[in-house]
């Protein structure tokens, strides 16, 4: 796992307010088939190097998305979890992470294989890591 990936996973899975909703159902890229709701999925979208004035690479600027999914036609639980994650991560830092900022939020509606409604909240995060 990358520094940012380890950081996100650790921060989310050790926060008792968030785990009260999702337990350890936090996954990188995709949740396993049949995962109980609600759950969280996160993954990197883009990354670019950050250089100093002499063009030495000093870290990376990475964009990540964190998706919160819940079953049903209401997004109240997914929204609550998203807000807890935003509060936890916005302006935070940690081992190898200079800082993290929360960005845009996008609600999503979908259906599972049995045509049951699923609600999701997707939020962008920008994470600066240091070498």
C-alpha positions as CSV (number, residue, x, y, z in Angstrom):
1,X,0.0,0.0,0.0
2,X,1.1,3.6,-0.6
3,X,1.6,6.0,2.2
4,X,-1.7,7.7,1.4
5,X,-3.5,4.4,1.2
6,X,-2.1,3.1,4.5
7,X,-3.0,6.5,6.1
8,X,-6.6,6.5,4.9
9,X,-7.2,2.9,5.9
10,X,-5.7,3.4,9.3
11,X,-7.5,6.6,10.1
12,X,-10.9,5.3,9.0
13,X,-10.7,1.9,10.6
14,X,-9.5,3.2,14.0
15,X,-12.1,5.9,14.3
16,X,-14.8,4.6,16.7
17,X,-17.5,6.9,15.4
18,X,-17.0,5.5,11.9
19,X,-16.5,1.9,12.8
20,X,-19.8,2.0,14.8
21,X,-21.5,2.2,11.4
22,X,-19.2,0.1,9.2
23,X,-17.1,-2.1,11.5
24,X,-14.1,-3.1,9.5
25,X,-15.9,-2.9,6.1
26,X,-13.4,-0.5,4.5
27,X,-12.0,-1.6,1.2
28,X,-9.5,-0.4,-1.3
29,X,-10.9,-0.4,-4.9
30,X,-13.9,-2.7,-4.5
31,X,-15.9,-4.4,-1.8
32,X,-16.2,-8.2,-2.0
33,X,-19.4,-9.6,-3.4
34,X,-22.1,-9.9,-0.7
35,X,-20.5,-7.3,1.6
36,X,-23.0,-6.1,4.3
37,X,-24.1,-2.5,4.1
38,X,-23.0,0.2,5.0
39,X,-19.4,0.0,3.8
40,X,-16.6,2.3,2.5
41,X,-14.5,2.0,-0.6
42,X,-11.5,4.2,-1.4
43,X,-9.1,4.5,-4.3
44,X,-6.6,6.8,-5.9
45,X,-7.7,8.7,-8.9
46,X,-4.6,10.6,-9.9
47,X,-1.2,11.4,-8.6
48,X,1.6,13.7,-9.7
49,X,5.0,14.5,-8.3
50,X,5.7,17.6,-6.2
51,X,9.1,19.2,-6.8
52,X,11.1,21.9,-5.1
53,X,12.6,24.9,-6.9
54,X,15.5,22.8,-8.2
55,X,13.2,20.1,-9.6
56,X,14.0,17.5,-6.9
57,X,11.0,15.3,-6.2
58,X,9.9,15.9,-2.6
59,X,6.6,14.1,-2.6
60,X,3.4,13.5,-4.4
61,X,0.1,15.2,-4.8
62,X,-2.6,12.5,-4.9
63,X,-6.3,12.7,-5.5
64,X,-8.4,10.0,-3.9
65,X,-12.1,9.3,-3.6
66,X,-13.9,7.8,-0.7
67,X,-17.3,6.2,-1.4
68,X,-19.8,5.4,1.3
69,X,-22.6,3.0,0.4
70,X,-25.8,2.1,2.2
71,X,-28.8,0.0,1.2
72,X,-32.2,1.6,0.9
73,X,-33.7,4.7,-0.6
74,X,-32.5,7.1,2.1
75,X,-29.0,8.6,2.1
76,X,-29.1,9.6,5.8
77,X,-26.6,6.9,7.0
78,X,-24.3,7.3,4.1
79,X,-24.3,11.1,4.5
80,X,-23.6,10.8,8.2
81,X,-20.6,8.5,7.6
82,X,-19.3,10.8,4.9
83,X,-19.5,13.8,7.2
84,X,-17.6,11.8,9.9
85,X,-14.9,10.9,7.4
86,X,-14.7,14.5,6.2
87,X,-14.3,15.8,9.8
88,X,-11.7,13.1,10.5
89,X,-9.5,13.8,7.4
90,X,-9.9,17.4,6.4
91,X,-6.7,19.3,7.4
92,X,-5.2,16.2,8.9
93,X,-1.7,14.8,8.6
94,X,0.2,11.7,9.7
95,X,3.1,9.4,8.9
96,X,4.3,10.3,5.4
97,X,1.2,12.5,4.9
98,X,1.9,16.3,4.9
99,X,-1.8,17.1,4.8
100,X,-5.2,16.0,3.5
101,X,-8.0,18.2,2.4
102,X,-11.7,17.2,1.7
103,X,-13.1,18.3,-1.6
104,X,-16.3,18.0,-3.6
105,X,-19.1,15.7,-2.6
106,X,-21.4,13.8,-5.0
107,X,-24.4,11.8,-4.1
108,X,-25.1,8.6,-6.1
109,X,-28.2,6.4,-6.4
110,X,-28.0,2.9,-7.8
111,X,-29.6,-0.6,-7.6
112,X,-28.1,-3.9,-6.5
113,X,-28.4,-7.1,-8.6
114,X,-31.9,-7.6,-7.2
115,X,-33.1,-4.1,-8.0
116,X,-32.9,-2.9,-4.4
117,X,-31.9,0.8,-4.0
118,X,-28.4,1.7,-2.9
119,X,-27.4,5.2,-1.9
120,X,-23.9,6.4,-2.0
121,X,-21.9,9.5,-1.2
122,X,-18.6,10.1,-3.1
123,X,-16.1,12.7,-1.9
124,X,-12.8,13.8,-3.3
125,X,-9.7,14.2,-1.2
126,X,-6.3,15.7,-2.0
127,X,-3.4,14.2,-0.1
128,X,0.2,15.5,-0.2
129,X,2.8,12.9,0.8
130,X,6.4,13.4,1.5
131,X,9.4,11.3,0.6
